[in-house]
Amino acid sequence: QVQLVESGGGLVQAGGSLRLSCAASGRANSNYAMGWFRQAPGTEREFVAAISGIGGRSYYTDSVKGRFTISRDNAKNTTYLQMNSLKPEDTAVYYCAAALSRTSVVIGIPDYDYWGQGTQVTVSS
């Protein structure tokens, strides 16, 4: 079992930056796929970015390509989402998730086993 705790959300003006962190605990081997998702009020949860457990491959939804960067530090059991050039439409609760049986990039919500509690990101115009 894995526990995930997000941090780093907040209020920022359009064009600003935030770095989200997702700290994982409960499992010694951290070579599993990780992802970030977001959910705005009245909408479904959507994929944002994912990183493989081995090799550091990453994948992004089109709307954040070139602005967001996902990374991980397996020694610290922490996954990050660096968000630059933020836009009001990025406002949402951001969730990290872990796919314990997968080492490749995973983008489907059903493929993730564990989820964090979420952190609010609000971008003002």
C-alpha angles and dihedrals in degrees: 000000000000131000118207125197122186125203139165102070123133147120119310136165121249110279092030131115139237133179118213121202129201116196116198127201138170102058128073097207110067098179094115131112119270132195144183123221134175138205126197121197112285094010137097122258110269137198117256109167142338138195130200122244092232127034098016097254114165139194132194139194110250096249093063101037111126092015105060128051126193119203139159140209106205092187088062095035087232132133122198137202113200108198119194133173090023119200131202089250089064088069108121145105107281121214131190120211139189129217102199098187095049131076097176127075111291123195104167119098094218090057093064119091105189134034136192124232094256135244125233120240117188122183116193123206 
